């Protein structure tokens, strides 16, 4: 690992999505990091796995996909995380998470302390913060990325992908994460929850702008499933109607969207181009089984 190269970091849970036909590698931060690597950027994962067969397989998957794993804890006394995934007739997923897993016991380390200052973007959510120990580690890492990598560059992107998974979420965690973030990504089921928590009203765009103003966010992204997405950045608004696709399952589509969003924001790309590319990649992931299918070459140009 080149410690001088800025990295884009997925921070939080590594787990296996257990489908009726068997387990598939996943976890939102891991999915995000895999998609970043697939799009040609330096990606790292900061998380934890057990010293079990699924843990070994997770590390092998990450290595195969070009994601750095120096900051992955290996726990002898906790299993690698799993989640039972159920799909409805439209491919929409519901989840049942195993308890007391390795990613619930993330501890601060020298490796994390070294990674944080060279992080150009980090993506984190609420699920990885369901335990106090991991929550403290995740929030400490995000806070440590706040300084600019170099005087000529802006501060790191701190992307809060809300990713609500009841009952593993509390109002204080949402608010703490919003305070730490400078980019917010959420879906059309999560926006009303966050709006009510913050006592905000109005149209979707109005609520997004209020969130941006209150929490000093550089950008806010709202995904709307088959109806596409809305992005705001400063006084710009981009609405995309979505890309028609044959849905196999929706697992990982939001993480793919966030990966393209992160790269586009880092590159200073046109907001509409970011939205188009993110919707295209998310639609492709929906058309495939599992969270991190191989992306076709030329599917999206993040330098637009």
C-alpha positions in Angstrom: 0.0 0.0 0.0 1.4 3.4 -1.0 0.8 5.5 2.1 1.2 8.8 0.1 -1.6 8.1 -2.3 -5.0 9.6 -1.3 -7.5 6.9 -0.6 -11.3 6.6 -0.7 -12.4 4.7 2.3 -15.5 2.5 3.1 -15.9 2.6 6.9 -18.1 0.2 8.9 -19.5 -3.2 8.4 -18.2 -6.1 6.3 -20.7 -8.9 6.1 -22.2 -11.7 3.9 -25.6 -11.3 2.4 -27.2 -14.7 2.8 -29.7 -15.2 -0.1 -31.8 -18.3 -0.6 -29.2 -19.6 -3.1 -26.2 -19.0 -0.7 -24.0 -16.2 0.8 -22.7 -13.3 -1.3 -20.1 -10.8 -0.1 -21.5 -7.4 1.0 -22.0 -4.7 3.6 -22.6 -1.1 2.5 -19.0 0.2 3.2 -17.4 -2.8 1.5 -19.8 -2.5 -1.5 -18.9 1.2 -1.8 -15.1 0.4 -1.6 -15.4 -2.4 -4.2 -17.3 -0.1 -6.6 -14.7 2.7 -6.1 -11.9 0.2 -7.0 -13.8 -1.0 -10.0 -14.0 2.6 -11.2 -10.2 2.8 -11.1 -9.5 4.6 -7.8 -7.5 3.7 -4.7 -10.0 2.2 -2.3 -9.5 1.0 1.3 -11.9 -0.7 3.8 -11.8 0.0 7.5 -13.8 -2.7 9.3 -13.6 -6.0 11.1 -14.1 -9.7 10.3 -13.8 -12.9 12.3 -11.0 -15.4 12.1 -13.4 -17.8 10.5 -14.0 -19.1 7.0 -16.3 -16.2 6.0 -13.7 -13.8 7.3 -11.0 -15.4 5.1 -13.3 -15.4 2.1 -14.2 -11.7 2.7 -10.5 -10.7 2.7 -9.9 -12.7 -0.4 -12.9 -11.0 -2.1 -11.5 -7.6 -1.2 -8.0 -8.4 -2.4 -9.4 -9.8 -5.7 -11.3 -6.5 -6.2 -8.3 -4.3 -5.5 -9.5 -3.0 -2.1 -6.8 -2.4 0.6 -7.4 -4.3 3.8 -4.7 -3.1 6.1 -7.3 -1.5 8.4 -9.5 -4.6 8.7 -9.4 -6.1 12.3 -9.4 -9.9 12.6 -11.3 -11.1 15.7 -10.9 -14.6 17.1 -13.9 -14.3 19.5 -16.5 -12.9 17.1 -17.9 -14.3 13.8 -17.9 -12.4 10.5 -21.1 -10.6 10.0 -24.0 -12.1 8.1 -27.4 -10.8 7.1 -30.3 -12.9 5.8 -31.7 -11.2 2.7 -35.3 -11.7 1.6 -36.5 -10.4 -1.8 -40.1 -9.6 -2.7 -41.6 -10.1 -6.2 -40.1 -6.8 -7.4 -36.6 -7.6 -6.2 -36.8 -5.2 -3.2 -34.7 -6.5 -0.3 -35.4 -6.8 3.4 -32.7 -7.8 5.9 -32.2 -9.7 9.2 -28.8 -9.0 10.8 -26.8 -11.3 13.0 -25.9 -9.9 16.4 -22.5 -9.6 18.2 -20.4 -9.9 15.1 -16.9 -8.8 14.4 -17.9 -5.4 12.9 -19.5 -4.5 16.2 -16.1 -4.5 17.8 -14.0 -2.2 15.7 -11.2 -0.7 17.8 -9.0 2.3 17.1 -5.6 1.4 15.8 -2.4 2.9 14.5 -3.3 1.8 11.0 -6.5 3.9 11.2 -4.6 6.8 12.6 -2.2 6.6 9.5 -5.0 6.1 7.0 -7.2 9.1 8.1 -4.8 11.9 7.1 -4.5 10.5 3.5 -8.3 10.0 3.1 -9.8 12.0 0.3 -13.3 10.6 0.9 -14.9 8.4 3.5 -18.3 6.8 3.4 -20.0 5.7 6.6 -23.6 5.0 7.8 -25.7 4.2 10.8 -25.6 0.4 10.8 -21.9 0.2 11.5 -22.5 2.4 14.6 -25.0 0.1 16.3 -22.4 -0.8 19.0 -20.8 1.8 21.2 -17.3 0.6 20.5 -17.6 0.7 16.7 -19.5 4.0 16.9 -16.6 5.6 18.8 -14.1 4.3 16.3 -16.1 5.3 13.2 -16.8 8.8 14.5 -13.1 9.3 15.6 -11.9 8.3 12.1 -14.4 10.6 10.3 -13.4 13.5 12.5 -9.7 12.8 11.8 -10.2 13.2 8.1 -11.5 16.8 8.4 -8.2 18.6 7.6 -7.3 19.1 3.9 -4.8 16.6 2.5 -2.7 19.5 1.1 -3.2 23.3 1.4 -4.3 23.5 -2.2 -7.0 20.9 -1.8 -10.4 21.0 0.0 -11.1 19.0 3.1 -11.9 15.3 2.6 -15.4 14.3 1.6 -17.2 12.9 4.7 -20.2 11.1 3.1 -22.9 10.1 5.5 -25.0 7.4 3.7 -27.8 7.2 6.2 -28.7 3.5 5.4 -31.4 3.1 8.1 -31.8 -0.5 9.2 -34.3 -0.5 12.1 -33.9 -1.3 15.0 -30.2 -0.5 14.7 -30.5 3.3 14.6 -31.1 6.0 17.1 -31.8 9.7 16.7 -28.5 10.7 18.5 -26.5 8.7 16.0 -28.2 10.3 13.0 -27.6 13.8 14.4 -24.0 13.1 15.4 -23.3 11.7 12.0 -24.9 14.7 10.3 -22.7 17.0 12.4 -19.6 15.1 11.2 -20.6 14.9 7.5 -20.1 17.3 4.7 -22.0 15.2 2.1 -25.3 13.5 2.8 -26.9 10.6 0.8 -30.3 9.1 1.7 -33.2 7.5 -0.1 -36.9 8.5 -0.4 -37.9 6.4 2.7 -35.1 7.9 4.8 -35.7 11.6 3.9 -39.0 11.9 5.8 -37.4 10.3 8.9 -34.5 12.7 8.9 -36.8 15.7 8.1 -39.1 14.8 11.0 -36.1 14.4 13.3 -34.8 17.8 12.3 -38.3 19.4 12.3 -38.1 20.3 8.6 -40.9 20.7 6.1 -41.3 21.4 2.4 -40.7 19.7 -0.9 -37.9 17.1 -1.2 -35.6 19.7 -2.7 -36.5 22.3 0.0 -35.8 19.8 2.8 -32.5 18.8 1.2 -31.5 22.5 1.0 -32.5 23.0 4.6 -30.3 20.0 5.6 -27.4 21.4 3.6 -27.8 24.8 5.2 -28.2 23.5 8.8 -25.3 21.0 8.7 -23.0 22.9 6.2 -23.1 20.1 3.6 -21.3 20.4 0.3 -23.8 18.2 -1.4 -27.0 16.2 -0.7 -28.1 13.2 -2.7 -31.6 11.7 -2.7 -32.1 8.3 -4.4 -35.7 7.4 -5.4 -35.4 3.8 -6.7 -36.9 3.5 -10.3 -37.7 7.3 -10.2 -34.0 8.2 -10.3 -32.3 10.7 -8.0 -32.0 14.3 -7.0 -28.7 16.0 -6.3 -28.0 19.5 -4.8 -24.7 21.3 -4.6 -24.6 24.9 -3.5 -27.5 26.5 -5.5 -27.5 23.8 -8.2 -30.2 21.1 -8.5 -30.1 18.1 -10.7 -33.1 15.7 -11.1 -32.7 12.5 -13.1 -35.7 10.4 -13.9 -33.9 7.1 -13.6 -32.7 4.4 -16.0 -35.1 1.7 -17.0 -33.8 -1.8 -16.2 -34.9 -5.3 -15.5 -34.5 -5.6 -11.7 -33.0 -8.8 -10.4 -32.3 -7.4 -6.9 -31.6 -3.9 -5.5 -28.9 -5.0 -3.1 -25.8 -2.7 -3.5 -27.4 -0.3 -6.0 -27.3 2.6 -3.5 -23.7 1.9 -2.7 -22.8 1.9 -6.4 -24.6 5.3 -6.7 -22.6 6.6 -3.7 -19.3 5.5 -5.3 -20.0 7.4 -8.5 -21.2 10.4 -6.5 -18.0 10.5 -4.5 -15.7 10.3 -7.5 -17.7 13.0 -9.3 -17.6 15.4 -6.4 -13.9 14.8 -6.0 -13.3 15.5 -9.7 -15.5 18.6 -9.6 -17.7 17.2 -12.3 -20.8 18.7 -13.6 -23.7 17.9 -11.2 -26.0 16.6 -14.0 -23.2 14.3 -15.3 -22.6 12.9 -11.8 -26.3 12.2 -11.5 -26.5 10.5 -14.9 -23.5 8.3 -14.2 -24.6 7.4 -10.7 -28.1 6.4 -12.0 -26.6 4.4 -14.8 -24.3 2.4 -12.5 -27.1 1.8 -9.9 -29.4 0.6 -12.7 -26.8 -1.9 -13.9 -26.3 -3.2 -10.4 -30.0 -3.7 -10.0 -30.0 -5.8 -13.2 -27.5 -8.2 -11.8 -27.5 -10.6 -8.8 -25.6 -9.5 -5.7 -24.2 -6.2 -4.5 -20.9 -5.9 -6.5 -21.2 -7.3 -10.0 -18.3 -6.6 -12.4 -19.0 -3.3 -14.0 -18.7 -3.1 -17.8 -16.0 -1.0 -19.2 -17.1 2.5 -20.2 -20.4 2.3 -18.2 -19.7 5.6 -16.6 -17.1 8.4 -17.0 -16.4 9.9 -13.6 -14.2 12.6 -15.2 -17.1 14.2 -17.1 
